[in-house]
Every structure is written in C-alpha cells, then in structure tokens.
Amino acid sequence: MLNSSNPVVGRSNVNKLGLVQKYGMFFILLLVAAIFTILTPNFLTTSNLINILRQVSVIGIVAAGQTLVIITAGIDLSVGSIVGLAGAVSAGVTLSTGSATLGIASGLLTGTVFGLANGFLISRLKLTPFIVTLASMTVLSGLTLIYTGGNPILVTNPVYKFIGQGYIGPIPFPVIMLLLVYTVLYFVLKRTVHGQYIYSIGGNEKASLLSGIRVNVHKTIVYGTSGLLAGLAAIILSARLSSATPVAGTGYELDAIAAVILGGTSLFGGKGSVVGTLIGVLLLGILTSGMNLINVSPFYQNVAKGLIVLLAVLIDRIINKEKQ
C-alpha cells in the first residue's frame, strides 16, 4: 500500500518509482563512466571503449539467456559449466575434423541439449530450478574434465578463430554477435507471443496455466535458449583465447546473474528487459576497466562489484514493496 491517501500523489509516487527503476541504472552507468574519465585520461578513448565491449561480449551473451530465465522466476546456475563443456566440445570437434562448421554446430548443440534437459526437469518434473541447475553445474564440470582429460584443447582453425578475434570494419566480431543477440531477444520479448508468455509465467505461473498457456513448453524453451546462448558464448571465448580450457566459464553464472540484477530484472519474476541487462553488463565492464586503469587491486574490485549488486537487490526490493 502507498502511504499517501491522495490518489493523485499516490500515482505520482508510483510514476517516480517507475522512472527510477527504468532509467536509474542508465544514469548510474553514465555517472561511473564520467568518474573514470576524470580519474584517468586513458578511459574515454576509442580503443579502450572497444576493448570494454569485446571483453563483455562473452558474459553479455550468457547474461542475455539468463535474463529470460529470471523473468520466468527461475535461475540457471549451470551456464558457466555449459560454457566450459560446449567450448571444449566445439574446439575438440574442430580439431579432430578440421571443420569449423562442425565444431561450431557441435558447441551450439551441446549447449542447447543441456539447456533443454534443465528445462525438462524443471517444467515437467516440477523440480526446483536452483537444485536442478546446481546439480547440472557439477555434472557438466565433471564431463568437461573427462572430455578434455584436464588439458586445454588448442584452436588453430582460422575460420573458427575469426569468431573471437576477427573484425568487421573497426568493430570486433564478438561485439557484433553481442548486439545481434540482444536485438533478437528484444524483438522476441516485445513482439512475440512467446515473449509475452515469458512475462506472464514469471508474474503468475498458476494463472498462466489456468489461462491456457503451455507453461511447460515455454519454460523448457527458455532454458534451452539459455543453454544455446551459453554455447555461443563458449565458442566466442575459445576462439578468442585460441584454446578451450577445462575451467573456462567458471564463475560466469554469478557474473551473468549480477548483470541481470543490475539491469533491473526482478528475482521474483515477471519483470525485466534485455536492454537493462545490457546496461548491467556494460556497468560491470566499465567498473572492471576503470579500476584496472587506476590500479585497484582485483581483491577490492570483487568487493566493489559485490556491494553494487547487493545495492541493486535492495533497491529492487524497496521499489517492489512501495508498489504493493
């Protein structure tokens, strides 16, 4: 309930909260960028800005899929491990066959299959997303070590390497892929029935089911999409590093969740956007780059990022409480 008894004032308060929630993180992004611009002249340069975009491209693609999952009031802790396994499979197939096409297809298929498996267990068997994806994270990490034997798989195929290291004009190819993914998902969420059902399921799953929405199907597709995008991120990462390591993707699930939360997607489901997630990804990238340029210890960087995520969660909780 709003504290004011005046309905006009009440609506005004709601509108202000909505504006803060919608645009607040964007202004924080600009503020942080302005601070680092003042602190170091090397921050606001074309090369550094392009480097930031290239660095965040992998986690940004993972976070895009995580956004869909969290909007449905779920969570996917397995995306980091999917990145590790899909990257290893993709690099391994490319190395053994000499075909980048087969390698890329195998990596995308690996991510999609395990994503759909998560979705099936969660939607059909009604298991808790946290438990299912936590178990998947452990299983997939073990499968990656088995597949690689604990050793990195080198990537030498020039076509494959282009995905992570190539440029189209002045723009790195991973950045183009990042923007393409977000454009497609923006369209899906805003212009398709599936997108509207994703919000409906996250807002009230029981009501969605009673209204005739095939909740199980749409939730499974969402987790499959998350796995697919984790597979794509794995290919870009292994191509950029010219190798697929057994520990690739470690901790990516936490970074992705942090970016989604910073972007304003509610952990309670039913609300969020990929535009907000992209802003969250850029904010984390700018923080990392800026703190590196001013020689802040990585230990303090983790503390700063953790506090910022905690602050974002608190703000989200306060805004949701005020709107009730």
Secondary structure, 3 states (H helix, E strand, C coil): CCCCCCHHHHHHHHHHHHHHHHHHHHHHHHHHHHHHHHHCCCCCCHHHHHHHHHHHHHHHHHHHHHHHHHHCCCCCCCHHHHHHHHHHHHHHHHHHHCCHHHHHHHHHHHHHHHHHHHHHHHHCCCCCHHHHHHHHHHHHHHHHHHHHCCCCEECCCHHHHHHHHCEECCEEHHHHHHHHHHHHHHHHHHHCHHHHHHHHHHHCHHHHHHCCCCHHHHHHHHHHHHHHHHHHHHHHHHHHHCEECCCCCCCHHHHHHHHHHHCCCCCCCCCCCHHHHHHHHHHHHHHHHHHHHCCCCHHHHHHHHHHHHHHHHHHHHHHHHHHC
